Amino acid sequence: QVAVNFPLRTGRKTLVASRSMGRSGAMASRPLKRPGILGASPLSSGAARMGFEELPKPMDMAVKHAAAVAHSAEVALESVSKPGVAEYLAHFGFEAESDTTWSAAHLDRVRSGSQPVLEVAVMSSEEIDGHNYYELHSALWRPSEFGRVEWRSQRRLLHLREGLHDPVKASMTPEGYLKVFGETPFASRGGFWTGTMPRLRSWCQTLVRCINTAEASPAVVAATLRLLGAPLKDPATIALARECATVPPSQ
């Protein structure tokens, strides 16, 4: 006997007919084999007796979205501690001599106002798979150019604490951190208390100011860009890095 499977649409459901063809060419019934797929609707007893199997429903879009957001955030957090800070920052037009020291060319650009400028705005929050994710709109541009790199990312408070707050605090003395961030403290743990969003916005603005004035170390800038998921291969990113590499710092 030769097994033959073919789809059959009946109203709202798509069924798979399963029959076996004997040597005579007549169709004979074959016992129904249910795949046991989660999410597939049960068949009617009549359809089951006829040997039909319902095709499984596609994965819910909300489930796919939640998985994609969580994966992106975890990958970004893991990348924060990667080595090669100076090489990584060069992709965005930042020049560093080491993890802790900026190059003279970058400092010259900061003084002349021609350095790459980072923007970060905490726009909203969304509950995804039982966790509160904050949507961040980021941009990187150079005052002397028209090009602008823009991207969005979603991160939990846990990601922002471990990937931004902790590295920033570790790079400074307790007195130095208090002096810079004393008036804009980071959000409390949990993220459910009133004032979490304003605190995140204020803290991120202070961090951005430190980055744009070269007060933050190269390692902190790299951690920030990595956690936010800055696009390396965006045409505007490539153009920005090329301009900073070819145009004299004073321009």
N, C-alpha and C positions, 0 to 999 in steps of 0.2 A: 504493500500500500504506500501511496505517496501523500504526505501531509500538505494541505493547501490552506494558507491563511490569506484573507482579504478583508479590507476595511469596509464597513457598511454604516452609513449615516442614517440614523432614525431620529428625526426631530432634533432635540438638543444634544443627544448623545452620539458619540462615535464609537461603534462597536467593532470588534474584530471577530470575524467568523472563522471558526476552526473546524475543518472537515478533513476526512481522509478519503481519498479516491481509490477504490479497489481496481483490480485488473479489468473488470468489466466496464469501468468508467463511471459507475454509479457512486454518488456521494453517500458516505456512511458517517453516522455520528461518532464523535470521539469524546471521551470524558473531558469536562471543563477543567482547565488548570488555572486557578486563580493565582496571580503573581504575589498577592499580598502587599501591594504597594500602598503606602500611607497616602491618604488623600483621594484615592479612587472611590467614586460613588458605587454603592452596591447595585448589582443588576437586578432586574425583576426576575421572578422565578421562571417566567415563561421564556425570557431571553437566555437564562442560564440553561434551561432544558434544551434549547436549540443549539447550544454550544458556543454562544457568543461571550467574548471577554471585552470589558470596557477598557479603552486606553486610559492610562493614568493622566491626571490633571497636571499641567505645568506648575512648577514651583511658584508660590505666591510672590508677587513683585515686592511686597513689603519685606518678606524674608530675605530675598536677594539683596535689597537695598541695605538692610541691617547688617548682613554679612559683609558686604562691600565696604561700608563705613567703618565697621569694627576692624577689618583687616588692614585698611589703609592707615588707621590711627596706630595700630600696633606696629606696623612696619616702620612708620615714621618715628615712633618712640624708640624702637631698637636702633635706628640709624643715628640717633643723637650722639652717641659715644664713639662713633666711627673715627678712625685716625685720618690723617691727611687733610687737616683743616685748611691750610694755605692753598692746596691744590683745589679743594672744593670751592672755596670762596672766590677763586679766580674765575670760575664759571659765571659769576654774577658781577664781576667788575671790582671786587674788593681785593686789595693787595696786602698780604700779611707776610711777615718774615717768619713767624712762628705762631704757636697757639696763643701766645700771650702778648705778642708785639706786632704793631702795625708797621708797614713800610713807610719810609719817608714820603714816597709818592702819594700814598693814600692820605696821610696827614696833611699834605700840601693841598690835595683835592678838598678835604674837609674845610680847610681855612679859606679856600677860594669859592666854596659852595658848589663844587662840580662833582662831588662824590655820589655814588649810588645812594638813593634815599628809600628807606623802607617805610611802608604804611601798614598798620594792622588795626582792624576794626572788629570788635566783637559785636555781631549784629543781632543774633537771636539764639534761642535754645530750642531743642527738640528732643522729646523722649523717644529713644530708639531701643527696642528690645529691653526695656526696663532700665535703661541708663539715660542720663541727661547729657546730650551732646551740644556743644556750643559751636555755632557757625561763625567762622572767622573769614573776613574778606581782606586779602593782602595784596599789596602792590609794590613794585620795585621800579624806580625810574631815576633818571639823571636830570637835574634842573636845566642843563644846557642842551638836552635832546628832547625830541618829541615822542620817542618810543617809550612804552610803558608795559610792564609785565603785570598781569592781574590774574589771580587765582583764588579759589575758595577751598576751605577745608573744614572738617567737623572733628572736634576733639572733646573728650570728656575732661572734667576738672582734674581727674587723676593724671591724664596725659600732660596737661598744661603744668601741673605741679611738678611732676617728675622730669619732664622734658624741658621746661623753661625756668620755673621758679628755683628749683633745686640747683641746677648748674649755675644760674646767675648768682645765687647766694653763696655758693661754694667758691666762686671766683673772686669774692670780695671779703674784706674783713668785716666782722660784725658791726663795727662802727661805721665803716664805709657803706654797707648795705642800708643801715638805718638812716644815714644821712641822705641817701638817694631815694630810697623807697619808704622812708618813715611816714610821709603824708599820703602815700598810696599803697597801703598794705594789700597783700595777696588775699584772695577769697578764702574763707574758712573751709575746713574739710567737709566733704559731703555734698556741697553745692546746692543744698535745699533751703538754706537760710536766706532771709530777706537781705538784699544788698549784694548778693553774689555777682550779678551781672555788672552793676556799677563798679564794684571793686576790681573785677577782671578788666573792665575797660580802662580804668585809671591806671592799673598796674601795667598793662600792655603799652599804654601811651608813654609811661615813664621809661619802660624798656626801649621802646622805639627811639625816644629822644637820646638815650645813652648810645644806641647803635649809630644813629645818624651823626653824632658828635664825636665818635670814636672813643667815648668813655668806656664802652663795653669792649671786652677783649675779643680777639678773633674767634676764640673757641666758643664764646657766648653767641656771637653772630651766626656761626656755623650751626650751632645747636638750634637756634631760632628758625633759621631757614629750613633745616631738615625736619623739624617737628611740624612746621607749617606746610611742608610738602612743596616747597618752591620748585617750579618746573625748570629742569636743566636744559631741555631741548626745545623750549619755546623759541621761535625766531626772534622775538623781542629780547629774550635773555641773551642769546648769542650775539645780537647786535650791540647790546649794552656792554658785554664783556669786551667785544672787539674795540669799541670806542674808547673804553678806559685803558686798553692796552696800547692803542696807537696814538691817542691825543695826549699831548703834554699835560701834566697835572694842573698847570696854571690856567688852562683854557676851560 
